[in-house]
Amino acid sequence: MNPARIHDEFPAPTYRGAQEQALSDVRAAFESGNDVVLVRAPTGSGKSLVARAIMGCAREMGDADPTEATGAYYTTPQVSQLDDVAADDLLEDLKVIRGKNNYTCILPDEERTPVDRAPCARERGYDCAVKHRCPYFSARAVASARSHAAMTLAYFMRTAGSEVFRKRDVCVIDEAHGLAEWAEMYATVELGPRTVPIWDDLRVPAIDAGRGADDPAERAVQFADTLVTQCEDRKDELLEADELDAEEAAERDRLQELISEVSWFVEDYRDPESATTWVVDQDEEKRITAKPMNPERYLRHTVWDRANKFALLSATILDKEAFCRSVGLDPANVALVDVEHTFPVENRPLYDVTCGKMTYEERDATLPKVARAVARVMAAHPEEKGIVHCHSYGIQERLQEELAALGVADRVRAHGSDTRDADLDAWKASAEPEAFLSVKMEEALDLKGDLARWQVVCKAPFLNTGDSRVARRLADDQWAWYYRSALRTVIQAAGRVVRSPDDYGATYIADDSVLDVFERARHDMPPWFREQVDRMSVPDLPELDADAATANVSAGVPTTPTRSNGSEGSGEAERHAPDSRDAERTESREERRSPMADVWDVD
C-alpha cells in the first residue's frame, strides 16, 4: 500500500466538507504502521469518495512480485449502499459483482431463470455454448480482473477461500459499525424444516433434556455430526443424477451449503483455541439454532485474511476498544480517525416530544400518546414529508390504527414486510406530504432534500432481551454494550433526513427510554452528536387538528395497508439490526447464504 497517493486518487474534482483533512489523517494513520484504520465520519460526509481514494492506494500489478497481493475490495452489508456506488459516475471504476440469482440466464426459453437455476446448475456436465456471455460469469470475470471490485459483505464473506476473489492489498468496509452483529448472523446455524431438506427423515433429539453432564451445545454438536453424514448421502444421490429439475437443484445447493455451515459449527465448537462461544436454543417444534458470540475465528477467515490493510468506515463506531474486541482486532494495530461534522447543528435539531416509555409492558398506555404526538408533528409540518421509525411491525400496525382514529389516515403510508422496497419507492416518488411508517429503516436510507424534512423515533431501538445472545451478555453485566448498541441506531436514524450542509430536517424523540440511552451512553457519543443532544429542546407544537394536519393532502390518495410480520416477542424490545427482516431487505436469497458455504458455485 502507498498511502502517499491518497489525495491523487480522490475521484471528485473538489473536496467537500472535511474530506481533504480526513484523507490526510487516514494517510498519516497508515504511514504510522497501522494495519487497520477506523474512519468515523458523519452521515452525509461523502464516505464513498473517501473509500475510493483509500482503495487507490493499493499496490498495483506493475509494482508487485507475483506472490504479492494487489488491488482493492469495497464491501458493505447494505445492498442499497452498493446500488449507490454502482450509480455514482465518480465511482465507475469500481466493478460491482452480486450473487448469482441477481442475474438471469440468456439461453432461449430461460431468460427469466436465475443463473443459479439455469441448465448449467441443473444438468450434470452441461456444456453451455454461451458461458462466455453469461451475465453472472462475465461480471465475475471482470470484477476479479479489475483492480477495484465492489460487493456486499455477504458475498465477500461467502467467497472466502475462492480462487477467483483472492487476497488483495486493501479492503474498505463501509457501514462497518455492525460488523460483529452481521458476522454473528451469517454464522448462525438454523436447523429445521425450512433449512434442512431432509428434516422429516431425521430423528431430532431434545437437546435440553437432562443427560448427565452434557450441555445443549454438546448434544447439538453430536446431532450435527449425524446430520452431516445424512446430508452428504442425499447430496451424493442428487449429484449422480444426469439431470435435475429446479427443485432438486435447489435441494442439492442447499445441502451443500448446509454441510459447510454445520461442519463449521462442529469444527469451531471442538476447537479448544477458538474464542467463539456457541449459544444453542431449541423451540417446541425441536428446531435448533446455534448462535456464535464473538466470532473472532469466523471473521479471521472470512474478512481479516482477505487483505493486507483495512479501512473501516462508519458514523457510529462509538468505542474503539469495544469495537476491536467484538471483531477480533488488536487495538494496538488499529487507528481511529475522527472526521469533523460540517453540517450546521441548527439544521439537524433534536426535539423532545417524549410521551412515556415504549417498553413491552408500558406500550399500551404510551402508544396512543405517541400517535397524538406524531399527529401534532404532522400539523407542524403541513406541507412536508416525514418518516416515522416504528422499530417493529407490531408498533407500526398499532400506530397506523391510532392515527386513523385521530382522523389523519389520509396522510399516512406504511409498508408491508414483503413489499418494503416497492412501498418505500412509491412514497419517495409521491408529491404528497405524507408520513411514512417504517420498520428497520434507521440505516442506509438517503432522504435528502424534500424527500423528508422531519422524522419521529417512536421507540428506543434496544436489542431484544429475549435473544439468547443478548441475555447471555446482559447476564455478564455488559450493559454498556446494550446501551451503546441502541445509541448507535439512534445516531444512524438522526442522519436520514440531513444529507448535506445546506439540507435540514428535524428529529423528534417520542420514547422516554431514548433519553435514558443519551444519559447512560453519553461518553460514547461523537462530539458532533453530543452537541445535538445538548441543544435538544421541547418544541411548541400546534394542538391536534386533523383538518390542519391533512389540509395539503389530495383527496383519494391511497395508503399502503400494513401487513403484519407476526406477533411480537415478550422481551423488553424487539431485536434490532441485523435481524431476519433486515436480511430480507438487504440481501437476496443468494447473498444471504452462509459465507462459510463451499464456494464450488463461485469458482
MARVO-699005 format. One record per residue (C-alpha): residue number from 1; x, y, z. Coordinates in steps of 0.02 Angstrom, whole numbers, m for minus. Example, Ala and Ser with C-alpha at 12.3 -4.5 7.8 and 13.67 -1.06 7.14 Angstrom:
BEGIN
     i       c1       c2       c3
     1      615     m225      390
     2      684      m53      357
//
This chain:
BEGIN
     i       c1       c2       c3
     1        0        0        0
     2       58      175      m42
     3      m39      300       67
     4       52      446      m14
     5      m62      427     m166
     6     m222      454      m67
     7     m257      634     m122
     8     m214      598     m304
     9     m338      454     m300
    10     m484      559     m238
    11     m612      540     m379
    12     m706      706     m366
    13     m642      870     m442
    14     m656      959     m274
    15     m666      914      m91
    16     m825      936       10
    17     m832      972      195
    18     m693      887      293
    19     m645      761      158
    20     m472      834      125
    21     m424      832      309
    22     m497      658      329
    23     m388      591      189
    24     m234      672      265
    25     m273      592      433
    26     m302      422      354
    27     m138      435      259
    28      m45      477      421
    29     m127      332      511
    30      m72      206      380
    31      101      283      366
    32      119      259      554
    33      111       72      528
    34      m70       33      571
    35     m147     m115      480
    36     m324      m55      511
    37     m394      122      512
    38     m567      158      580
    39     m641      312      496
    40     m782      385      600
    41     m866      500      476
    42    m1039      580      500
    43    m1183      531      388
    44    m1179      630      226
    45     m993      668      232
    46     m957      577       69
    47     m882      417      137
    48     m893      328      m31
    49     m773      452     m111
    50     m655      436       38
    51     m666      247       18
    52     m617      258     m166
    53     m466      367     m125
    54     m407      239        3
    55     m431       97     m122
    56     m324      191     m246
    57     m175      173     m129
    58     m171      m16     m154
    59      m17      m95     m228
    60      m29     m102     m418
    61       10     m251     m527
    62      164     m171     m605
    63      241     m137     m434
    64      214     m310     m362
    65      301     m476     m360
    66      194     m622     m421
    67      162     m678     m243
    68      110     m508     m178
    69      m72     m454     m161
    70     m131     m310     m270
    71     m291     m211     m295
    72     m432     m171     m175
    73     m603     m227     m119
    74     m751     m118      m72
    75     m886     m204       29
    76    m1040     m153      129
    77    m1178     m251      216
    78    m1312     m143      134
    79    m1373     m180      m41
    80    m1438       m2      m55
    81    m1263       63      m20
    82    m1194      m47     m159
    83    m1330       17     m275
    84    m1275      196     m237
    85    m1095      151     m280
    86    m1149       70     m444
    87    m1248      226     m491
    88    m1111      352     m448
    89    m1017      412     m603
    90     m869      460     m494
    91     m851      277     m442
    92     m867      199     m614
    93     m702      105     m596
    94     m774        2     m453
    95     m838     m155     m537
    96     m991     m217     m442
    97    m1023     m404     m428
    98    m1179     m478     m348
    99    m1241     m652     m303
   100    m1289     m774     m439
   101    m1476     m759     m426
   102    m1466     m573     m464
   103    m1427     m620     m645
   104    m1537     m711     m770
   105    m1490     m842     m899
   106    m1478     m787    m1082
   107    m1520     m956    m1160
   108    m1681     m969    m1262
   109    m1831    m1006    m1151
   110    m1726     m974     m996
   111    m1725     m784     m998
   112    m1819     m775     m833
   113    m1718     m910     m748
   114    m1591     m852     m618
   115    m1415     m911     m659
   116    m1412    m1021     m504
   117    m1559    m1120     m575
   118    m1506    m1119     m758
   119    m1469    m1279     m857
   120    m1286    m1270     m805
   121    m1344    m1289     m624
   122    m1472    m1423     m662
   123    m1384    m1541     m783
   124    m1226    m1637     m745
   125    m1086    m1599     m867
   126    m1189    m1466     m956
   127    m1082    m1376    m1085
   128    m1151    m1201    m1104
   129    m1114    m1130    m1276
   130    m1135     m951    m1215
   131    m1048     m960    m1046
   132     m926     m826    m1104
   133    m1076     m709    m1118
   134    m1165     m765     m960
   135    m1211     m607     m862
   136    m1151     m678     m697
   137     m991     m761     m752
   138     m947     m613     m863
   139     m973     m491     m719
   140     m874     m602     m602
   141     m730     m616     m726
   142     m723     m428     m746
   143     m733     m395     m559
   144     m595     m520     m523
   145     m483     m442     m655
   146     m515     m260     m607
   147     m406     m179     m477
   148     m561     m116     m386
   149     m704     m238     m352
   150     m862     m198     m254
   151     m984     m321     m174
   152    m1097     m346      m24
   153    m1020     m406      138
   154    m1118     m569      123
   155    m1046     m606      m49
   156     m873     m554        9
   157     m880     m672      158
   158     m953     m813       55
   159     m808     m807      m67
   160     m678     m834       69
   161     m556     m961        1
   162     m607     m927     m178
   163     m478     m938     m315
   164     m573     m802     m407
   165     m577     m671     m269
   166     m409     m695     m188
   167     m323     m591      m56
   168     m298     m409     m106
   169     m189     m271      m39
   170     m326     m158       29
   171     m505     m186       86
   172     m628      m48      128
   173     m783      m95      229
   174     m920       37      227
   175    m1054       45      362
   176     m937      m62      467
   177    m1013      m24      637
   178    m1118     m183      636
   179     m981     m300      576
   180     m985     m409      731
   181    m1175     m425      726
   182    m1177     m464      540
   183    m1044     m596      565
   184    m1144     m674      706
   185    m1299     m677      596
   186    m1211     m752      446
   187    m1126     m883      555
   188    m1286     m934      645
   189    m1339    m1111      603
   190    m1527    m1141      594
   191    m1587    m1321      586
   192    m1770    m1350      550
   193    m1893    m1399      413
   194    m1864    m1236      319
   195    m1674    m1252      313
   196    m1643    m1440      312
   197    m1715    m1527      158
   198    m1711    m1699      241
   199    m1782    m1640      408
   200    m1932    m1757      403
   201    m1815    m1906      388
   202    m1714    m1861      543
   203    m1730    m1914      724
   204    m1706    m1746      810
   205    m1656    m1760      993
   206    m1719    m1648     1133
   207    m1554    m1560     1164
   208    m1614    m1476     1325
   209    m1662    m1641     1406
   210    m1555    m1686     1554
   211    m1421    m1812     1508
   212    m1277    m1816     1629
   213    m1152    m1676     1613
   214    m1187    m1640     1429
   215    m1245    m1464     1392
   216    m1362    m1417     1248
   217    m1218    m1361     1137
   218    m1128    m1528     1156
   219    m1285    m1626     1115
   220    m1317    m1511      965
   221    m1142    m1549      901
   222    m1172    m1735      918
   223    m1332    m1717      817
   224    m1238    m1608      690
   225    m1112    m1749      659
   226    m1253    m1866      611
   227    m1338    m1732      508
   228    m1183    m1700      402
   229    m1171    m1885      358
   230    m1353    m1896      306
   231    m1343    m1735      206
   232    m1190    m1798      113
   233    m1280    m1961       69
   234    m1429    m1867       m2
   235    m1318    m1742      m94
   236    m1221    m1884     m174
   237    m1384    m1959     m237
   238    m1427    m1795     m322
   239    m1253    m1774     m394
   240    m1265    m1944     m477
   241    m1420    m1892     m574
   242    m1391    m1841     m755
   243    m1520    m1703     m744
   244    m1613    m1616     m603
   245    m1768    m1510     m604
   246    m1762    m1337     m525
   247    m1824    m1402     m357
   248    m1694    m1540     m350
   249    m1557    m1418     m400
   250    m1610    m1305     m258
   251    m1605    m1453     m138
   252    m1431    m1502     m195
   253    m1368    m1324     m171
   254    m1447    m1309        0
   255    m1373    m1475       56
   256    m1201    m1416        1
   257    m1222    m1255       99
   258    m1290    m1346      250
   259    m1145    m1469      255
   260    m1023    m1322      258
   261    m1122    m1224      388
   262    m1142    m1371      506
   263     m963    m1431      483
   264     m902    m1257      528
   265    m1007    m1260      688
   266     m940    m1430      738
   267     m759    m1386      699
   268     m765    m1220      788
   269     m854    m1288      942
   270     m724    m1425      962
   271     m575    m1311      932
   272     m500    m1278     1106
   273     m415    m1120     1040
   274     m572    m1042      967
   275     m632     m885     1055
   276     m811     m915      997
   277     m944     m958     1124
   278    m1093    m1050     1050
   279    m1267    m1022     1122
   280    m1389    m1159     1069
   281    m1579    m1148     1079
   282    m1718    m1270     1036
   283    m1901    m1223     1017
   284    m2058    m1326     1049
   285    m2052    m1396      872
   286    m1875    m1459      901
   287    m1795    m1332      783
   288    m1616    m1298      836
   289    m1523    m1134      822
   290    m1336    m1121      859
   291    m1282     m941      880
   292    m1100     m886      894
   293    m1043     m749     1011
   294     m883     m653      974
   295     m847     m749      813
   296     m666     m695      800
   297     m608     m851      709
   298     m750     m838      586
   299     m705     m657      545
   300     m523     m702      532
   301     m560     m823      390
   302     m696     m726      301
   303     m629     m548      320
   304     m460     m516      402
   305     m365     m643      295
   306     m432     m563      136
   307     m318     m409      129
   308     m160     m332      199
   309     m235     m166      252
   310     m412     m117      301
   311     m510       44      314
   312     m675       28      409
   313     m796      173      382
   314     m948      219      485
   315    m1031      362      576
   316    m1057      255      729
   317     m903      159      780
   318     m928      230      953
   319     m793      146     1059
   320     m631       92      977
   321     m579      m33     1110
   322     m751     m114     1120
   323     m767     m123      932
   324     m596     m205      914
   325     m639     m333     1047
   326     m802     m376      959
   327     m720     m412      791
   328     m557     m491      847
   329     m437     m347      810
   330     m287     m293      914
   331     m317     m110      960
   332     m129      m81      955
   333     m133     m105      765
   334     m289       m1      740
   335     m303      188      723
   336     m461      293      741
   337     m485      444      627
   338     m625      562      677
   339     m699      665      536
   340     m774      832      582
   341     m959      861      552
   342     m978     1010      435
   343    m1169     1017      434
   344    m1232     1163      541
   345    m1303     1095      703
   346    m1453     1210      687
   347    m1500     1116      526
   348    m1513      949      618
   349    m1610      986      779
   350    m1671      856      903
   351    m1839      886      987
   352    m1906      807     1145
   353    m2088      752     1122
   354    m2073      606     1242
   355    m2238      529     1297
   356    m2182      390     1414
   357    m2091      226     1394
   358    m2122      110     1246
   359    m2064      m48     1334
   360    m2172     m201     1303
   361    m2255     m184     1474
   362    m2295        3     1458
   363    m2330       14     1272
   364    m2519        1     1281
   365    m2527      159     1386
   366    m2393      255     1292
   367    m2431      216     1110
   368    m2592      320     1097
   369    m2494      468     1164
   370    m2358      437     1035
   371    m2491      438      899
   372    m2554      606      959
   373    m2376      673      959
   374    m2350      610      781
   375    m2513      693      725
   376    m2458      857      804
   377    m2289      845      718
   378    m2382      820      554
   379    m2481      978      590
   380    m2317     1071      623
   381    m2255     1016      451
   382    m2414     1030      347
   383    m2327     1036      178
   384    m2176      922      213
   385    m2149      735      203
   386    m2085      640      353
   387    m2039      466      413
   388    m2088      380      575
   389    m1967      247      639
   390    m2083      118      717
   391    m1950      m11      762
   392    m2069     m161      743
   393    m2215     m213      635
   394    m2324     m229      790
   395    m2294      m46      833
   396    m2318        5      652
   397    m2488      m79      642
   398    m2548       m9      808
   399    m2486      165      765
   400    m2574      162      597
   401    m2736      116      684
   402    m2716      254      813
   403    m2678      385      679
   404    m2831      331      582
   405    m2937      352      739
   406    m2867      529      755
   407    m2926      569      579
   408    m2758      586      491
   409    m2756      422      394
   410    m2759      512      227
   411    m2583      574      260
   412    m2509      408      317
   413    m2422      273      218
   414    m2349      110      282
   415    m2254      m34      205
   416    m2277     m220      216
   417    m2145     m345      269
   418    m2139     m418       94
   419    m2155     m254       m2
   420    m2032     m141       88
   421    m1935      m77      m61
   422    m2086      m53     m176
   423    m2184       39      m42
   424    m2035      147        3
   425    m2006      193     m179
   426    m2189      237     m201
   427    m2184      352      m50
   428    m2023      435     m106
   429    m2097      464     m280
   430    m2257      539     m212
   431    m2279      727     m215
   432    m2396      719      m65
   433    m2332      773      108
   434    m2361      600      180
   435    m2295      520      339
   436    m2212      352      306
   437    m2223      224      446
   438    m2064      122      430
   439    m1985      m28      514
   440    m1796      m51      523
   441    m1754       92      407
   442    m1640      186      526
   443    m1489      146      417
   444    m1436      158      234
   445    m1582      270      185
   446    m1549      434       95
   447    m1693      557      118
   448    m1609      711       52
   449    m1697      875       23
   450    m1886      870       14
   451    m1893      680       22
   452    m1912      707      211
   453    m1899      860      320
   454    m1946      778      485
   455    m1943      610      571
   456    m2004      533      733
   457    m1912      399      833
   458    m2055      304      915
   459    m1955      183     1018
   460    m1781      162     1087
   461    m1702       30      972
   462    m1644      m88     1108
   463    m1587     m262     1063
   464    m1711     m399     1105
   465    m1680     m463     1280
   466    m1766     m624     1229
   467    m1622     m664     1112
   468    m1510     m788     1199
   469    m1351     m698     1146
   470    m1415     m533     1216
   471    m1472     m618     1375
   472    m1302     m701     1394
   473    m1211     m535     1377
   474    m1326     m447     1499
   475    m1303     m589     1621
   476    m1118     m549     1606
   477    m1162     m368     1651
   478    m1124     m297     1478
   479    m1249     m155     1497
   480    m1132      m27     1420
   481    m1135     m131     1260
   482    m1325     m139     1267
   483    m1349       50     1279
   484    m1209       84     1155
   485    m1299      m26     1027
   486    m1459       74     1049
   487    m1366      240     1038
   488    m1283      184      877
   489    m1452      156      795
   490    m1523      322      856
   491    m1373      414      783
   492    m1396      321      619
   493    m1581      368      617
   494    m1543      550      652
   495    m1440      558      492
   496    m1579      501      374
   497    m1654      674      341
   498    m1500      786      336
   499    m1384      737      194
   500    m1282      891      150
   501    m1226     1056      230
   502    m1373     1152      158
   503    m1501     1015      195
   504    m1610     1023      350
   505    m1727      910      446
   506    m1795      889      621
   507    m1789      730      727
   508    m1922      708      861
   509    m1893      587     1006
   510    m2055      509     1070
   511    m1993      373     1189
   512    m1929      417     1363
   513    m1807      271     1351
   514    m1709      362     1215
   515    m1668      496     1343
   516    m1604      358     1457
   517    m1492      299     1315
   518    m1425      476     1293
   519    m1383      484     1479
   520    m1308      311     1501
   521    m1206      311     1339
   522    m1158      494     1336
   523     m972      458     1347
   524     m986      355     1186
   525    m1063      497     1084
   526     m962      576      945
   527     m937      761      987
   528    m1049      819      845
   529    m1195      713      905
   530    m1168      764     1086
   531    m1189      943     1026
   532    m1358      896      951
   533    m1412      814     1114
   534    m1357      963     1217
   535    m1462     1078     1107
   536    m1617      967     1115
   537    m1773     1063     1164
   538    m1960     1040     1185
   539    m2046     1109     1029
   540    m2201     1217     1029
   541    m2312     1103      927
   542    m2487     1153      870
   543    m2635     1070      955
   544    m2703      915      873
   545    m2808      965      723
   546    m2843      828      596
   547    m2904      951      465
   548    m2746     1056      480
   549    m2634      901      477
   550    m2714      836      316
   551    m2755     1001      231
   552    m2620      982       98
   553    m2654      801       50
   554    m2750      773     m110
   555    m2916      683      m93
   556    m2914      497     m126
   557    m2727      470     m102
   558    m2705      283      m66
   559    m2612      224       86
   560    m2522       59       99
   561    m2606      m70      212
   562    m2493     m140      345
   563    m2452     m324      329
   564    m2415     m395      498
   565    m2248     m482      514
   566    m2303     m591      657
   567    m2328     m568      842
   568    m2204     m475      947
   569    m2091     m556     1072
   570    m2110     m535     1257
   571    m1937     m462     1286
   572    m1916     m278     1328
   573    m1882     m236     1147
   574    m1887     m318      978
   575    m1720     m366      904
   576    m1629     m226      813
   577    m1524     m241      655
   578    m1470     m352      587
   579    m1617     m470      608
   580    m1704     m583      485
   581    m1810     m441      418
   582    m1654     m335      387
   583    m1579     m481      293
   584    m1735     m493      186
   585    m1717     m310      142
   586    m1530     m300      114
   587    m1483     m468       43
   588    m1557     m579      m90
   589    m1576     m765      m54
   590    m1411     m798     m143
   591    m1318     m669      m41
   592    m1394     m721      125
   593    m1319     m894      110
   594    m1190     m935      241
   595    m1022     m859      196
   596     m946    m1023      253
   597    m1038    m1117      116
   598     m924    m1208       m3
   599     m881    m1095     m149
   600     m900    m1230     m281
   601    m1030    m1123     m370
   602     m922     m968     m363
   603     m756    m1030     m430
//
